Amino acid sequence: MKHGSKYCTSGYVSLPIVTGLAIMFSLSLTMLFKSTLMNRDQASKTQLRVDYRQREEALMRALIATFPSKAIASMKANHGDGPEHSWSTIFAEAVRLSSSSQRLSPQILQSLNLRNKLSGDVGDHSSTEVRSWITSLTGEPGRVTPGTMAYAEVFAQPAFAGKVPPLLSASSDLQTADALRPVVSPLKRYASQVPGLMADVTLHRVYNLIAYPNIRFGYAAPGELFVAKRNWWAFTINYGSSQSTVARHYVLSLYEVPSQMPIEASAFAAIGTHQDGTAWNSDTVTIDGAVYAGSMSVAGTYGAARLAGRSRIDMTDEVTLGGLSVGADFDAMGERERLQAERGTDALPVALSANSGRLTFLPLPTGNGYLRRSAPDTTLNAFEEYTAGGQKCRITVEATDMVSIEDQTPTALRIRFPDTAGAMREVVLKRGSNWPTAFEPGGPGIPFQTELTNNNRSCLTFYPSLLDPWLQTNGAASVASNNSLHFGVNPSLNPLNVRVSSDPPAIEDMCVIIRRGKNLTNYTKGLSIVAPLRVYVGDDLNAIPAAAVPAGSGLATGSTFYPPLSIFSAELRVGTTAFNRPIEHHGQLGSLATGTTNAWQPLDMKSGSDDAVHSDSISANLKPLRSPAELPPVHPMNWLVVIEEISQN
């Protein structure tokens, strides 16, 4: 009995233990099952976010690729209505390029029993459906919300207030059109002095001093001030489907960026060497800021902080940029990430716009067409006016008669300029009538004369110091506004005497010489000279600084300020004689050349005798613009297009 009772008691005691263990195992399995379900749910949500991000990235890249050509088409149509350049078309082409409307067909979804599952696809197997998810901030499909004053109330809402760039102003017609098709125009201007605009808006409404965006492409450093105007448009994309929608808001920005870096060209540039293979003199050549070219070879940086190219940057040796050692393999997979880790940012001091994600950097067309000017009765579209340098000149000087077809010394000039009321006025100067030579009474006060170079090239001589009093004597506005001149020839009036200018200029063609331009301080907004001809710099030019920096320029008080000056010519020569004179250059160097075959050597300057200037004769202090007050009247233009999300945190 005792023995049996002992075993019986032991058996009863084991039951709760077994039961407890069973419950524990069951709970463990339940928790494990729940954890597995939670992990699967988290994984599905993570995958959904990845799907959204991939769709977003593809669509943003496609939009960046599509937008610039459509903006140009809108300008060519003078911003008029047209389906080929509407926002609806821009979004439709971006959807097509990104394949955003492609997804599993309804039949396949049904066969996989996925019809009611969450999907990362944007549309419903239809590009029309996808486009309907892209709207203005107020939900209107096929439209955007322009960053202009007409939409200030929208941007004042809590979701956007303080998160968008400064607004621009324009006419009501342009602002209405801007919601339907992109409008890029000098008539869109900054409206008021707000944070982010560092120069006086009342003086610099078109281009101001603003911060460079936080992007990988190093035309300037992120946050660094540069001269530009930011056009922008906001829109919303609703990612997902009716079961799961994610709304995100974006700003598409087109920065109008005047050429402003120390060395800048859209062609192939050879940095650090002359054409004969000799290196630049590192004791006399310095570069402050960035060097930009469509493609470039680099043999030394001479102090440059950044290199920015469109398609290719070749380095003969490792260089140092902003304290970072960079080699020719800077853009190789792995090396780029190593440099980013070393620097602590993905904004490296050397970059190609082609590899920079959601952006494009687009130099607008230049070439020799930039030097030309259309006839007065020619109607140009907005894009042609925007990109033609000669077309922007307020004063035109045409040689309409010459000594002979062999001697292209002008004997008659036709000069057109705006008068004080803004109307165009014309003065015709003729030798033997109302155009005395420099040695005849009245001649020393005329800013245009003639001479021959030492190698007998026929020249029209321009004296910038005499232009202001001569203009005002003839009823014109002063050089404060009449500050850009286009020189050319007009064979239509006397085709037997006047040659059509050649490209490149022929020995027989008329040339232009600039003399007595040492002091340009009365050109308070700068001076620009454009000519599809050979231009000689006859003596010191713009060598006297202004008494003070312009008010509202954003420049530090006490800075040295020279009036902005630009010269665009088919050929530029320093001096008019065989003497190889020393050259000292401060500011920027650029090229209108296009293409990537023939290298442009920025410091290969020519003398009047056509000999290359020896490298030891050149001193160059190359630096970027510091203010819109330093922007000359005529300047090439670049577009920087960027897409950024408006944070909703």
C-alpha positions as CSV (number, residue, x, y, z in Angstrom):
1,M,0.0,0.0,0.0
2,K,2.7,2.4,0.9
3,H,4.7,1.4,-2.2
4,G,1.6,1.9,-4.4
5,S,0.5,5.1,-2.7
6,K,4.0,6.5,-3.3
7,Y,3.7,5.9,-7.1
8,C,0.2,7.2,-7.3
9,T,1.1,10.5,-5.6
10,S,4.1,11.0,-7.9
11,G,1.9,10.5,-11.0
12,Y,-0.7,13.1,-9.9
13,V,2.1,15.6,-9.2
14,S,3.5,15.3,-12.7
15,L,0.3,16.3,-14.5
16,P,0.5,20.0,-13.8
17,I,4.1,20.0,-14.7
18,V,3.4,18.4,-18.1
19,T,0.4,20.7,-18.6
20,G,2.5,23.8,-17.7
21,L,5.3,22.7,-20.1
22,A,2.7,22.1,-22.8
23,I,1.2,25.6,-22.3
24,M,4.7,27.1,-22.3
25,F,5.5,25.3,-25.6
26,S,2.2,26.4,-27.1
27,L,2.7,30.0,-26.0
28,S,6.3,29.9,-27.4
29,L,5.0,28.5,-30.7
30,T,2.3,31.1,-30.7
31,M,4.8,33.9,-30.1
32,L,7.1,32.5,-32.7
33,F,4.3,32.3,-35.1
34,K,3.2,35.8,-34.3
35,S,6.8,37.1,-34.6
36,T,7.0,35.4,-38.0
37,L,3.8,37.0,-39.1
38,M,5.1,40.4,-37.9
39,N,8.4,39.9,-39.6
40,R,6.6,39.0,-42.8
41,D,4.3,42.0,-42.5
42,Q,7.4,44.2,-41.8
43,A,9.2,42.7,-44.8
44,S,6.2,43.3,-47.0
45,K,6.0,46.9,-45.9
46,T,9.7,47.3,-46.4
47,Q,9.4,45.8,-49.9
48,L,6.5,48.1,-50.6
49,R,8.6,51.2,-49.6
50,V,11.4,49.9,-51.8
51,D,8.9,49.5,-54.7
52,Y,7.7,53.1,-54.1
53,R,11.2,54.4,-54.0
54,Q,12.2,52.6,-57.2
55,R,9.2,53.9,-59.0
56,E,9.8,57.4,-57.6
57,E,13.5,57.4,-58.7
58,A,12.7,56.2,-62.2
59,L,9.9,58.8,-62.6
60,M,12.1,61.6,-61.3
61,R,15.0,60.8,-63.6
62,A,12.7,60.6,-66.5
63,L,11.1,63.9,-65.6
64,I,14.6,65.5,-65.4
65,A,15.5,64.1,-68.9
66,T,12.2,65.3,-70.4
67,F,11.7,68.7,-68.9
68,P,14.5,70.9,-70.5
69,S,13.6,70.2,-74.1
70,K,9.9,71.0,-73.3
71,A,10.9,74.2,-71.6
72,I,12.8,75.2,-74.7
73,A,9.9,74.2,-76.9
74,S,7.7,76.5,-74.8
75,M,10.1,79.4,-75.3
76,K,10.2,78.8,-79.0
77,A,6.4,79.0,-79.0
78,N,6.7,82.3,-77.1
79,H,4.9,80.5,-74.2
80,G,1.8,80.0,-76.2
81,D,-0.6,77.1,-75.9
82,G,0.6,73.9,-77.4
83,P,0.1,70.2,-76.5
84,E,3.7,69.3,-77.3
85,H,5.1,71.4,-74.4
86,S,2.3,71.3,-71.8
87,W,2.8,70.0,-68.3
88,S,0.4,67.2,-69.2
89,T,2.7,66.1,-72.0
90,I,5.8,66.4,-69.9
91,F,4.4,64.1,-67.3
92,A,3.1,61.7,-70.0
93,E,6.5,61.4,-71.5
94,A,8.2,61.0,-68.1
95,V,5.7,58.1,-67.3
96,R,6.5,56.5,-70.7
97,L,10.3,56.8,-70.2
98,S,10.2,55.5,-66.7
99,S,7.8,52.6,-67.6
100,S,5.7,53.6,-64.6
101,S,2.5,52.4,-66.1
102,Q,3.8,48.8,-66.6
103,R,2.7,46.2,-64.1
104,L,1.3,42.7,-64.0
105,S,-1.9,42.3,-66.0
106,P,-5.2,41.8,-64.2
107,Q,-5.3,38.2,-65.6
108,I,-1.9,37.3,-64.0
109,L,-2.9,39.0,-60.7
110,Q,-6.0,36.9,-60.7
111,S,-4.2,33.6,-61.4
112,L,-1.7,34.4,-58.6
113,N,-4.6,35.4,-56.2
114,L,-3.1,38.8,-55.8
115,R,-6.0,41.0,-57.0
116,N,-6.7,42.3,-53.4
117,K,-3.1,42.6,-52.3
118,L,-1.1,45.8,-51.6
119,S,0.9,46.9,-54.7
120,G,3.8,49.2,-55.2
121,D,2.7,49.9,-58.8
122,V,1.6,53.4,-59.4
123,G,-1.1,52.9,-62.0
124,D,-3.6,50.2,-63.1
125,H,-1.9,48.9,-66.2
126,S,-2.6,52.3,-67.9
127,S,-0.4,55.4,-68.5
128,T,-3.6,57.5,-68.4
129,E,-4.2,56.2,-64.9
130,V,-0.7,56.9,-63.8
131,R,-0.8,60.5,-65.1
132,S,-4.0,61.1,-63.2
133,W,-1.9,60.6,-60.0
134,I,0.3,63.6,-60.9
135,T,-1.4,66.8,-60.0
136,S,-0.9,70.4,-58.8
137,L,-0.7,70.9,-55.0
138,T,-4.5,71.6,-55.2
139,G,-5.2,68.3,-56.9
140,E,-5.7,69.4,-60.6
141,P,-4.3,66.8,-63.0
142,G,-2.1,68.0,-65.8
143,R,-1.2,71.1,-64.0
144,V,1.5,72.3,-61.5
145,T,1.6,75.0,-58.9
146,P,4.1,77.6,-60.1
147,G,6.4,79.3,-57.6
148,T,5.0,82.8,-58.3
149,M,3.1,85.4,-56.4
150,A,-0.3,84.3,-57.8
151,Y,-0.1,81.1,-55.8
152,A,1.2,82.6,-52.6
153,E,-1.9,81.5,-50.6
154,V,-1.2,77.8,-51.5
155,F,2.4,78.0,-50.3
156,A,1.3,79.7,-47.1
157,Q,-0.5,76.6,-46.0
158,P,1.2,74.8,-43.0
159,A,2.4,71.9,-45.2
160,F,4.5,74.2,-47.4
161,A,5.1,77.4,-45.4
162,G,8.8,78.0,-44.9
163,K,9.7,74.9,-47.0
164,V,9.7,76.4,-50.5
165,P,12.1,78.9,-52.4
166,P,11.4,82.6,-52.8
167,L,8.5,83.4,-55.1
168,L,8.8,85.1,-58.4
169,S,6.6,87.8,-59.9
170,A,5.4,88.1,-63.5
171,S,2.4,89.4,-65.4
172,S,-0.9,87.6,-64.7
173,D,-0.9,86.1,-68.2
174,L,2.5,84.5,-67.7
175,Q,1.5,83.2,-64.3
176,T,-1.6,81.6,-65.6
177,A,0.3,80.1,-68.5
178,D,3.0,78.8,-66.1
179,A,0.5,76.4,-64.5
180,L,-0.2,74.8,-67.9
181,R,3.3,74.9,-69.5
182,P,6.7,75.9,-68.3
183,V,7.6,79.6,-68.6
184,V,11.2,80.6,-68.5
185,S,11.5,84.3,-69.1
186,P,13.5,87.4,-68.0
187,L,10.0,88.8,-67.2
188,K,9.8,86.4,-64.3
189,R,11.6,88.2,-61.5
190,Y,12.1,88.1,-57.8
191,A,9.3,89.8,-56.0
192,S,10.5,90.9,-52.6
193,Q,13.5,90.8,-50.2
194,V,13.1,87.5,-48.4
195,P,15.5,85.1,-46.6
196,G,17.7,83.4,-49.2
197,L,18.2,86.4,-51.4
198,M,21.5,88.0,-50.4
199,A,21.6,90.9,-52.8
200,D,19.2,93.8,-53.0
201,V,16.1,92.7,-54.9
202,T,15.2,96.2,-56.0
203,L,18.5,96.3,-57.8
204,H,18.9,92.6,-58.8
205,R,15.5,91.3,-59.6
206,V,16.4,88.9,-62.4
207,Y,19.5,87.3,-61.0
208,N,20.3,87.4,-57.3
209,L,22.9,85.9,-54.9
210,I,21.4,82.6,-53.7
211,A,22.6,79.3,-52.2
212,Y,23.8,76.5,-54.4
213,P,21.5,73.4,-53.9
214,N,22.7,70.4,-51.9
215,I,23.5,68.2,-54.9
216,R,26.4,66.0,-56.0
217,F,27.3,68.1,-59.0
218,G,30.0,70.6,-58.0
219,Y,29.5,73.6,-60.2
220,A,29.7,75.3,-56.8
221,A,29.8,73.8,-53.3
222,P,26.5,73.0,-51.6
223,G,25.3,76.1,-49.7
224,E,27.8,78.4,-51.4
225,L,26.4,81.6,-52.8
226,F,26.3,81.9,-56.6
227,V,24.6,84.2,-59.1
228,A,21.4,82.7,-60.4
229,K,17.6,82.8,-60.7
230,R,15.5,79.9,-59.4
231,N,12.4,79.2,-61.4
232,W,10.3,76.5,-59.7
233,W,7.1,74.6,-59.9
234,A,5.5,72.3,-57.3
235,F,3.4,69.2,-57.9
236,T,2.0,66.2,-56.1
237,I,2.4,62.5,-56.9
238,N,0.1,59.9,-55.4
239,Y,2.0,56.7,-55.3
240,G,0.2,53.3,-54.9
241,S,-3.4,52.3,-55.5
242,S,-6.8,52.8,-54.0
243,Q,-5.9,50.3,-51.2
244,S,-2.7,52.1,-50.3
245,T,-1.8,55.6,-51.4
246,V,1.3,57.6,-50.5
247,A,1.1,61.4,-51.5
248,R,4.4,63.2,-51.9
249,H,5.1,66.8,-52.9
250,Y,8.0,67.9,-55.1
251,V,9.7,71.1,-56.3
252,L,11.0,71.0,-59.8
253,S,13.6,73.8,-60.1
254,L,15.3,75.3,-63.1
255,Y,18.2,77.5,-62.1
256,E,19.1,80.1,-64.7
257,V,22.9,80.2,-64.1
258,P,24.9,82.9,-66.0
259,S,28.4,81.8,-66.9
260,Q,30.4,82.8,-63.8
261,M,33.2,80.3,-63.0
262,P,36.9,81.1,-63.4
263,I,37.1,78.8,-66.4
264,E,34.0,77.7,-68.2
265,A,33.2,76.1,-71.6
266,S,30.8,73.6,-73.0
267,A,33.5,72.2,-75.3
268,F,36.6,70.2,-74.5
269,A,39.1,72.2,-72.4
270,A,42.7,71.4,-71.7
271,I,43.5,72.7,-68.2
272,G,47.1,73.2,-67.2
273,T,48.9,73.1,-70.6
274,H,49.5,75.2,-73.6
275,Q,49.1,74.0,-77.1
276,D,52.9,73.4,-77.4
277,G,52.8,71.1,-74.4
278,T,54.4,73.4,-71.9
279,A,52.7,73.7,-68.5
280,W,51.1,76.9,-67.1
281,N,53.4,78.9,-64.9
282,S,52.3,78.0,-61.4
283,D,53.9,81.1,-60.0
284,T,51.7,83.5,-62.0
285,V,48.5,81.5,-62.6
286,T,45.9,80.9,-59.8
287,I,42.3,79.6,-60.0
288,D,39.8,80.3,-57.2
289,G,36.6,78.2,-57.3
290,A,35.5,75.7,-59.9
291,V,36.5,74.8,-63.4
292,Y,33.6,73.6,-65.7
293,A,33.8,72.2,-69.2
294,G,31.8,69.7,-71.2
295,S,34.8,67.5,-71.0
296,M,38.3,68.3,-69.9
297,S,41.9,67.0,-69.5
298,V,43.6,68.2,-66.3
299,A,47.3,68.6,-65.7
300,G,47.3,70.5,-62.5
301,T,44.5,72.5,-60.7
302,Y,46.4,75.7,-59.8
303,G,44.4,76.1,-56.7
304,A,41.0,75.2,-58.1
305,A,38.7,73.8,-55.4
306,R,36.4,71.8,-57.8
307,L,36.3,70.2,-61.2
308,A,32.9,69.8,-62.8
309,G,32.3,68.2,-66.2
310,R,29.4,67.2,-68.3
311,S,30.7,63.9,-69.7
312,R,34.4,63.3,-69.0
313,I,37.3,64.4,-66.8
314,D,40.7,63.0,-67.6
315,M,43.6,63.5,-65.2
316,T,47.3,62.9,-66.0
317,D,48.2,62.6,-62.3
318,E,46.4,62.6,-59.0
319,V,45.3,66.1,-57.9
320,T,44.3,67.7,-54.7
321,L,40.9,69.5,-54.5
322,G,39.8,71.1,-51.3
323,G,42.2,68.9,-49.3
324,L,41.0,65.7,-51.0
325,S,43.4,63.6,-53.2
326,V,41.6,62.6,-56.3
327,G,42.8,60.3,-59.1
328,A,41.6,59.5,-62.6
329,D,39.4,56.7,-61.3
330,F,37.4,59.1,-59.1
331,D,34.1,58.0,-60.7
332,A,34.7,54.3,-60.6
333,M,32.4,52.1,-58.6
334,G,33.9,51.7,-55.1
335,E,36.4,54.6,-55.4
336,R,33.5,57.1,-55.5
337,E,32.1,55.5,-52.3
338,R,35.5,55.6,-50.7
339,L,36.0,59.3,-51.4
340,Q,32.5,60.0,-50.1
341,A,33.3,58.2,-46.9
342,E,36.6,60.0,-46.5
343,R,35.0,63.4,-47.1
344,G,31.8,62.6,-45.1
345,T,29.5,63.7,-47.9
346,D,28.4,62.5,-51.4
347,A,29.1,66.1,-52.8
348,L,32.6,65.5,-54.0
349,P,34.8,68.2,-55.4
350,V,35.0,66.4,-58.7
351,A,31.8,65.3,-60.5
352,L,30.1,64.7,-63.8
353,S,26.6,65.9,-64.3
354,A,25.8,62.8,-66.3
355,N,26.2,60.7,-63.2
356,S,24.6,63.0,-60.6
357,G,21.1,61.6,-60.1
358,R,18.1,63.8,-60.2
359,L,19.7,66.7,-62.0
360,T,21.0,67.9,-65.3
361,F,23.3,70.8,-66.1
362,L,22.7,72.2,-69.6
363,P,24.9,74.9,-71.2
364,L,22.6,76.7,-73.7
365,P,23.8,76.9,-77.3
366,T,26.6,79.3,-78.1
367,G,29.1,78.8,-81.0
368,N,29.6,81.5,-83.6
369,G,25.9,82.0,-83.8
370,Y,26.1,83.7,-80.4
371,L,28.1,86.5,-82.1
372,R,25.5,87.2,-84.8
373,R,22.6,89.6,-84.8
374,S,19.5,89.4,-86.9
375,A,18.2,92.2,-89.2
376,P,16.0,94.8,-87.4
377,D,12.9,93.5,-89.2
378,T,13.5,89.9,-88.2
379,T,11.0,88.4,-85.7
380,L,12.7,86.1,-83.2
381,N,11.1,83.7,-80.8
382,A,11.7,84.0,-77.1
383,F,14.4,81.3,-77.1
384,E,16.4,82.9,-79.9
385,E,16.4,86.2,-78.1
386,Y,17.4,84.5,-74.9
387,T,20.4,82.7,-76.3
388,A,21.8,85.1,-79.0
389,G,24.5,87.3,-77.5
390,G,24.6,89.7,-80.3
391,Q,20.8,90.1,-80.1
392,K,21.1,91.4,-76.5
393,C,23.3,94.4,-77.4
394,R,21.6,97.7,-77.1
395,I,23.9,99.5,-79.5
396,T,24.7,98.2,-83.0
397,V,27.6,99.6,-85.1
398,E,27.6,98.5,-88.7
399,A,30.1,99.3,-91.4
400,T,28.0,100.0,-94.5
401,D,30.8,101.2,-96.9
402,M,34.5,100.6,-97.3
403,V,37.5,102.1,-99.1
404,S,37.4,99.2,-101.5
405,I,36.8,95.4,-101.6
406,E,40.5,95.0,-101.0
407,D,40.8,97.6,-98.3
408,Q,38.0,97.1,-95.7
409,T,38.6,100.3,-93.9
410,P,35.2,101.7,-93.1
411,T,34.1,104.9,-94.8
412,A,30.5,104.8,-93.5
413,L,28.9,103.6,-90.2
414,R,25.3,103.1,-89.2
415,I,24.8,103.3,-85.4
416,R,21.5,102.4,-83.7
417,F,20.8,103.0,-80.1
418,P,17.8,103.7,-77.7
419,D,17.2,107.3,-76.9
420,T,16.2,108.6,-73.5
421,A,12.5,107.7,-74.1
422,G,13.4,104.1,-75.2
423,A,12.8,104.6,-78.9
424,M,15.4,103.5,-81.4
425,R,17.5,106.2,-83.0
426,E,19.9,106.0,-85.9
427,V,23.0,108.0,-86.7
428,V,24.9,107.6,-90.0
429,L,28.6,108.7,-90.1
430,K,30.3,109.3,-93.4
431,R,33.8,110.2,-94.2
432,G,34.0,113.6,-95.8
433,S,30.6,114.5,-94.5
434,N,30.0,114.2,-90.8
435,W,32.7,111.8,-89.7
436,P,36.0,113.6,-89.3
437,T,39.1,111.6,-88.7
438,A,40.9,111.8,-85.3
439,F,43.2,114.5,-86.7
440,E,40.4,116.7,-88.0
441,P,38.3,119.2,-86.0
442,G,35.5,117.3,-84.1
443,G,37.2,114.0,-84.7
444,P,38.7,113.5,-81.2
445,G,35.3,113.4,-79.6
446,I,33.9,110.6,-81.8
447,P,34.2,107.1,-80.2
448,F,34.6,105.4,-83.6
449,Q,37.6,105.9,-85.8
450,T,39.7,103.8,-88.2
451,E,43.3,102.6,-88.4
452,L,45.6,99.9,-89.8
453,T,47.5,97.4,-87.7
454,N,51.3,96.9,-88.2
455,N,50.5,94.0,-90.5
456,N,48.0,96.2,-92.5
457,R,44.7,94.8,-91.2
458,S,41.8,97.2,-91.7
459,C,40.3,98.2,-88.3
460,L,37.4,100.1,-86.8
461,T,38.7,101.6,-83.5
462,F,36.4,101.9,-80.5
463,Y,37.1,104.3,-77.6
464,P,34.9,103.3,-74.6
465,S,35.9,106.5,-72.8
466,L,34.2,108.7,-75.5
467,L,31.0,106.8,-75.9
468,D,29.0,108.4,-73.0
469,P,29.3,112.0,-74.0
470,W,28.7,111.2,-77.7
471,L,25.6,109.2,-76.9
472,Q,24.1,112.0,-74.8
473,T,24.9,114.6,-77.4
474,N,22.9,112.5,-79.8
475,G,19.9,112.2,-77.5
476,A,20.6,108.7,-76.2
477,A,20.5,107.3,-72.7
478,S,23.9,107.2,-70.9
479,V,26.2,104.2,-70.8
480,A,24.6,103.2,-67.5
481,S,22.0,101.5,-69.7
482,N,23.5,101.7,-73.2
483,N,26.3,99.5,-72.2
484,S,26.5,96.7,-74.8
485,L,27.7,97.1,-78.4
486,H,27.5,94.8,-81.4
487,F,30.1,95.5,-84.2
488,G,29.6,94.1,-87.7
489,V,29.5,94.7,-91.4
490,N,26.4,95.1,-93.6
491,P,27.2,94.2,-97.2
492,S,23.5,94.7,-98.4
493,L,23.9,98.4,-99.0
494,N,27.2,98.3,-100.9
495,P,28.0,94.7,-101.9
496,L,30.7,95.7,-104.3
497,N,32.7,97.3,-101.5
498,V,31.8,95.5,-98.3
499,R,32.9,91.9,-97.7
500,V,30.7,89.3,-95.9
501,S,32.7,88.5,-92.8
502,S,34.2,85.0,-92.9
503,D,34.2,82.3,-90.3
504,P,37.0,82.2,-89.0
505,P,37.9,85.8,-90.0
506,A,39.9,86.2,-93.1
507,I,42.9,88.5,-93.4
508,E,40.9,90.9,-95.6
509,D,38.0,91.2,-93.1
510,M,37.5,94.3,-91.0
511,C,38.7,94.1,-87.4
512,V,37.9,96.0,-84.3
513,I,40.4,97.6,-81.9
514,I,39.5,98.7,-78.3
515,R,41.6,101.6,-77.1
516,R,41.5,104.1,-74.1
517,G,39.4,101.7,-72.0
518,K,41.6,101.7,-68.9
519,N,39.0,103.5,-66.9
520,L,35.4,102.1,-67.3
521,T,34.1,103.3,-64.0
522,N,31.3,105.3,-65.7
523,Y,29.9,102.0,-67.0
524,T,28.3,101.4,-63.6
525,K,26.5,98.2,-64.8
526,G,29.4,97.0,-67.0
527,L,30.3,96.9,-70.6
528,S,29.9,94.1,-73.2
529,I,31.4,94.0,-76.7
530,V,30.2,91.4,-79.2
531,A,31.6,91.0,-82.8
532,P,31.8,88.1,-85.3
533,L,35.2,89.6,-86.2
534,R,38.7,89.7,-84.9
535,V,39.0,92.0,-81.9
536,Y,42.3,93.6,-80.6
537,V,42.8,94.8,-77.1
538,G,45.0,97.8,-78.0
539,D,46.1,98.9,-74.5
540,D,45.2,98.6,-70.8
541,L,41.5,97.7,-70.4
542,N,39.4,98.1,-67.2
543,A,42.4,98.5,-65.0
544,I,40.9,101.1,-62.5
545,P,38.6,99.9,-59.7
546,A,35.4,101.8,-58.8
547,A,35.6,104.1,-55.8
548,A,33.3,101.8,-53.8
549,V,31.3,98.5,-54.2
550,P,27.8,99.1,-55.6
551,A,25.1,99.4,-53.0
552,G,23.0,96.3,-52.4
553,S,25.5,94.0,-54.2
554,G,26.1,91.7,-51.4
555,L,29.8,92.4,-51.5
556,A,31.7,93.3,-48.4
557,T,32.3,97.0,-47.8
558,G,35.9,97.8,-48.8
559,S,36.1,95.1,-51.4
560,T,37.8,95.9,-54.7
561,F,35.2,96.2,-57.5
562,Y,35.9,96.6,-61.2
563,P,33.0,97.3,-63.6
564,P,32.0,94.0,-65.2
565,L,33.4,93.5,-68.7
566,S,32.8,90.9,-71.4
567,I,34.2,90.5,-74.9
568,F,32.9,87.9,-77.3
569,S,34.6,87.7,-80.6
570,A,35.5,85.3,-83.4
571,E,39.2,85.9,-82.5
572,L,40.8,87.9,-79.7
573,R,44.3,89.4,-79.9
574,V,46.3,91.2,-77.2
575,G,48.2,94.2,-78.7
576,T,48.3,95.2,-82.4
577,T,52.0,94.9,-83.0
578,A,54.6,92.1,-83.2
579,F,55.8,93.0,-79.7
580,N,54.9,90.1,-77.3
581,R,53.6,92.2,-74.5
582,P,53.0,90.9,-70.9
583,I,49.4,90.0,-70.2
584,E,47.8,90.3,-66.7
585,H,44.2,89.0,-66.6
586,H,41.8,89.1,-63.6
587,G,38.3,87.5,-63.7
588,Q,36.9,84.7,-65.9
589,L,37.9,83.0,-69.1
590,G,35.3,81.2,-71.3
591,S,34.9,79.8,-74.8
592,L,31.9,79.8,-77.2
593,A,33.3,76.7,-79.0
594,T,31.2,73.6,-79.1
595,G,32.2,69.9,-79.6
596,T,34.7,67.6,-77.9
597,T,37.4,67.1,-80.5
598,N,39.6,70.2,-80.7
599,A,40.9,71.2,-77.3
600,W,40.5,74.8,-76.0
601,Q,43.5,76.0,-74.1
602,P,42.2,78.9,-71.9
603,L,45.6,80.6,-71.6
604,D,46.7,80.3,-75.2
605,M,46.4,84.0,-76.0
606,K,47.6,85.5,-79.3
607,S,49.4,88.8,-79.9
608,G,48.8,91.2,-82.8
609,S,51.3,89.4,-85.0
610,D,49.5,86.1,-84.6
611,D,52.3,84.5,-82.5
612,A,51.4,82.6,-79.4
613,V,52.0,84.5,-76.2
614,H,54.8,82.9,-74.2
615,S,53.6,81.3,-71.0
616,D,56.1,83.4,-68.9
617,S,54.3,86.5,-70.2
618,I,50.9,85.6,-68.7
619,S,49.7,86.4,-65.3
620,A,46.2,85.2,-64.5
621,N,44.1,85.5,-61.3
622,L,41.0,83.6,-62.2
623,K,38.0,83.8,-59.9
624,P,34.2,83.4,-60.0
625,L,31.6,86.2,-59.8
626,R,30.9,87.2,-56.2
627,S,27.7,89.2,-56.9
628,P,25.1,89.9,-59.6
629,A,26.7,93.4,-59.7
630,E,29.7,91.7,-61.3
631,L,27.6,90.2,-64.1
632,P,28.2,91.9,-67.5
633,P,25.3,93.0,-69.7
634,V,25.9,90.1,-72.1
635,H,26.7,86.6,-70.8
636,P,26.2,83.0,-71.8
637,M,23.6,81.0,-69.9
638,N,23.4,77.5,-68.3
639,W,20.4,75.7,-66.9
640,L,20.6,73.5,-63.8
641,V,17.5,71.4,-63.4
642,V,16.9,69.7,-60.0
643,I,14.0,67.9,-58.3
644,E,13.6,67.9,-54.6
645,E,10.9,66.6,-52.3
646,I,9.1,68.9,-49.9
647,S,9.6,67.4,-46.5
648,Q,6.4,66.7,-44.6
649,N,8.2,65.9,-41.3
